[in-house]
């Protein structure tokens, strides 16, 4: 068994590898993109390789931390607003900058030569051993095997360009089918499916405002709409209608261990920033949606999945809710941070959730802190106080 498939834990106990967050890749609920300044990398010092690194962005750079101790290993200067996503292996993360997607070797704390240039880099999706990048400004989709990032080289893979640039997302299934959104800069309508030769084999334009994706058990893909969720399953599209009229589910989190997708749920199209208290649970077996009121609001950085398919939501009351997706019952409440309020600007910091294996990492930017919790016991494993409050939070995740 190689390192990529070994489970890892802060406590040293052998644990199963969790499925990764789908949401983390999202560019935010309001379709905004980075308007950052030109980036320059500054090396602060030479450092030894970090084990299971965590990467957090702050205003002006990146922090690289040891995933077990949360010890700050290195600070990388990188001006502007930068987004961070797992690249799909145990060493790298993908950084979205104003020039495109750049590959960062988090284990060795340095940028590699791998880069996918293009304006408005958007969603990063990992599924079935492939990583898919969607560049909003060009509509270009790049698919690669994260194993090809070894040695710092530029990976070669599949390319596809959407008919029109838009704030989109794409995911490749193990059979080679590529699900990619349809739209323009002004309007997004649905999705299409390409076979392994990039020939269109399915299409649905029954998903207004399509945004975000998640994959469930048995290779079912969910895409968020402004009136429900569009599922792609067994070669066909199926619509899951939301109760009422407008009901946006633009951010989702999926798990290979569960047939149920976790989504947000917003019902006010006129709100400058809606702070919903209900989440949606979409059963991909029955194409039905269940709503659960948590009694607290949350943000687009609050959704994740646990190692057994648990639905995880970090509320603005500071509580990490562990939810049984089958019943919607909150099975556990973990006091993670204090009360917080979601800022109006989606690029501004707020407590953020990142899950890897059986460990939940939660940032508290107001206190400049980062905490690690064991999802099984609910115990806090360790904490660190950083020089500056963080914004994006991610890390390396292999085997997904």
Secondary structure, 3 states (H helix, E strand, C coil): CCHHHCCCCCCCCCCCCCCCCCHHHCCCCCCCCCCCCCCCCECCCCCCCCCCCEEEEECCEEEEECCCCCCEEEEEECCCCCEEEECCCCCEEEEEECCEEEEEECCCCEEEEEEEECCCEEEEEEECCEEEEEECCCCEEEEECHHHHHHHCCCCCEEEECCCCCCCCEEECCCCCEEEEEECCCCEEEEEEECCCCCEEEEECCCCCCEEEEEECCCEEEEECCEEEEEEECCEEEEEECCCCCEECCCEECCCCCCEEEECCECCCCCCCCCCCEEEEEECCCCEEEEEECCCCCCCCCEEECCCCCEEEECCCCEEEEECCCCCCEEEEEECCCCCCCCCCCCCCCCCEEEECCEEEEEEHHHCEEEEEECCCCCEEEEEECCCCCCCEEECCCCC
